[in-house]
């Protein structure tokens, strides 16, 4: 984390990069081990989209300087964002792959994916307030894509349970 308790926006963006990267790994692993052809195809498509998000956030991080998040006390935002990330679905690369491989079936895997997408949406919504207006538009676009992931996964879960 940043020195002196200040939480740099670039660090928040790096968290988003890591989360999208782990999501990509989860979906790639799921595409290999899913039973349903519908889930295999959806997982492949989602992996590609998560990779695009990872690239977008990497470009954003590279544009950022060292602005700090607004805080009412030193470390406030770091505490909050860390609390969000402590509950993340994929704590690391290995866990992302393992969750896909050991999901306990296609419906359970979709439920895990839904949790990931919901957590990502919450994180991105909070992150949006830290970036410039131009970058906030990009974050909004990614939020819209994540919302569509939720809808697609929810519909897929319905199809798998019918």
C-alpha positions as CSV (number, residue, x, y, z in Angstrom):
1,X,0.0,0.0,0.0
2,X,1.0,3.6,-0.3
3,X,3.3,5.3,2.2
4,X,1.9,7.3,5.0
5,X,-1.5,5.7,4.9
6,X,-2.5,7.4,1.7
7,X,-4.2,5.1,-0.8
8,X,-3.1,5.8,-4.3
9,X,-5.7,5.5,-7.1
10,X,-3.2,3.5,-9.1
11,X,-3.2,0.9,-6.3
12,X,-7.0,0.6,-6.5
13,X,-6.7,0.2,-10.3
14,X,-4.1,-2.5,-9.8
15,X,-6.6,-4.3,-7.6
16,X,-9.1,-4.2,-10.5
17,X,-6.4,-5.5,-12.9
18,X,-5.7,-8.4,-10.5
19,X,-9.4,-9.2,-10.1
20,X,-10.0,-9.2,-13.9
21,X,-7.0,-11.3,-14.5
22,X,-8.1,-13.9,-11.9
23,X,-11.6,-13.8,-13.5
24,X,-10.1,-14.5,-16.9
25,X,-8.2,-17.5,-15.4
26,X,-11.5,-18.8,-13.7
27,X,-13.4,-18.6,-17.0
28,X,-10.6,-20.2,-19.0
29,X,-10.5,-23.1,-16.5
30,X,-14.3,-23.3,-16.5
31,X,-14.4,-23.5,-20.3
32,X,-12.2,-26.6,-20.1
33,X,-14.0,-28.4,-17.3
34,X,-17.7,-27.5,-17.7
35,X,-20.1,-30.2,-18.7
36,X,-22.6,-28.1,-20.6
37,X,-21.7,-26.9,-24.1
38,X,-23.6,-23.7,-23.3
39,X,-21.4,-23.0,-20.2
40,X,-18.2,-23.9,-22.1
41,X,-19.0,-21.3,-24.8
42,X,-20.2,-18.7,-22.2
43,X,-17.0,-19.2,-20.2
44,X,-14.8,-18.7,-23.3
45,X,-16.6,-15.5,-24.2
46,X,-16.4,-14.2,-20.6
47,X,-12.7,-15.0,-20.5
48,X,-12.1,-12.9,-23.6
49,X,-14.1,-10.0,-22.1
50,X,-12.3,-10.2,-18.7
51,X,-9.0,-10.0,-20.7
52,X,-10.3,-6.9,-22.4
53,X,-11.1,-5.4,-19.0
54,X,-7.7,-6.3,-17.7
55,X,-6.1,-4.4,-20.7
56,X,-8.4,-1.4,-20.2
57,X,-7.5,-1.1,-16.5
58,X,-3.8,-1.6,-17.3
59,X,-3.9,1.4,-19.7
60,X,-5.8,3.4,-17.0
61,X,-3.1,2.5,-14.4
62,X,-0.4,3.5,-16.8
63,X,-2.0,7.0,-17.3
64,X,-2.5,7.7,-13.6
65,X,0.0,9.7,-11.6
66,X,0.0,9.6,-7.9
67,X,-3.3,11.2,-6.8
68,X,-4.6,10.0,-3.5
69,X,-8.1,9.1,-2.7
70,X,-10.2,11.6,-0.7
71,X,-10.1,10.7,3.0
72,X,-11.6,12.2,6.2
73,X,-8.8,10.4,8.1
74,X,-5.5,8.9,7.0
75,X,-6.0,5.4,5.7
76,X,-9.8,5.6,5.5
77,X,-10.1,4.7,1.9
78,X,-7.4,2.0,2.2
79,X,-9.4,0.4,4.9
80,X,-12.6,0.4,2.9
81,X,-11.1,-0.9,-0.4
82,X,-9.2,-3.5,1.5
83,X,-12.4,-4.6,3.2
84,X,-14.0,-4.9,-0.3
85,X,-11.0,-6.9,-1.6
86,X,-10.8,-9.2,1.4
87,X,-14.2,-10.6,0.4
88,X,-13.2,-11.1,-3.2
89,X,-14.1,-14.3,-4.9
90,X,-10.7,-15.2,-6.2
91,X,-7.9,-14.3,-3.7
92,X,-5.2,-15.4,-6.2
93,X,-4.6,-17.1,-9.5
94,X,-4.5,-20.6,-8.1
95,X,-7.8,-20.1,-6.2
96,X,-9.5,-18.9,-9.4
97,X,-8.5,-22.0,-11.3
98,X,-9.3,-24.3,-8.4
99,X,-12.7,-22.8,-7.9
100,X,-13.6,-23.6,-11.6
101,X,-12.1,-27.1,-11.4
102,X,-13.8,-28.0,-8.1
103,X,-17.0,-26.1,-8.5
104,X,-19.2,-29.1,-7.9
105,X,-21.1,-28.9,-11.2
106,X,-22.1,-26.4,-13.8
107,X,-24.8,-24.6,-11.7
108,X,-22.4,-24.2,-8.8
109,X,-19.8,-22.8,-11.2
110,X,-22.3,-20.3,-12.5
111,X,-23.2,-19.3,-8.9
112,X,-19.5,-18.7,-8.3
113,X,-19.2,-16.6,-11.5
114,X,-22.3,-14.6,-10.4
115,X,-20.7,-13.8,-7.0
116,X,-17.5,-12.8,-8.8
117,X,-19.4,-10.4,-11.1
118,X,-21.4,-8.9,-8.2
119,X,-18.2,-8.3,-6.2
120,X,-16.5,-6.8,-9.3
121,X,-19.5,-4.5,-9.9
122,X,-19.3,-3.2,-6.3
123,X,-15.6,-2.6,-6.5
124,X,-15.8,-0.8,-9.9
125,X,-18.7,1.4,-8.6
126,X,-16.5,2.5,-5.7
127,X,-13.4,2.9,-7.9
128,X,-15.3,5.2,-10.3
129,X,-15.3,8.0,-7.8
130,X,-11.5,8.1,-7.7
131,X,-10.7,8.7,-11.4
132,X,-11.0,11.6,-13.7
133,X,-14.2,12.2,-15.7
134,X,-12.7,10.8,-18.8
135,X,-11.6,7.7,-17.0
136,X,-14.9,7.5,-15.2
137,X,-16.6,7.1,-18.6
138,X,-14.4,4.1,-19.3
139,X,-15.2,2.6,-15.9
140,X,-18.9,3.2,-16.6
141,X,-18.5,1.2,-19.8
142,X,-16.9,-1.7,-17.9
143,X,-19.6,-1.5,-15.3
144,X,-22.2,-1.9,-18.0
145,X,-20.3,-4.9,-19.4
146,X,-20.2,-6.5,-15.9
147,X,-23.9,-5.9,-15.5
148,X,-24.5,-7.7,-18.8
149,X,-22.3,-10.6,-17.5
150,X,-24.7,-10.8,-14.5
151,X,-27.7,-11.0,-16.8
152,X,-26.1,-13.5,-19.1
153,X,-25.0,-15.7,-16.2
154,X,-28.4,-15.5,-14.6
155,X,-30.0,-16.6,-17.8
156,X,-27.5,-19.4,-18.2
157,X,-28.2,-20.6,-14.7
158,X,-31.9,-20.8,-15.6
159,X,-31.2,-22.7,-18.8
160,X,-29.0,-25.2,-16.9
161,X,-31.6,-25.9,-14.2
162,X,-34.5,-26.5,-16.6
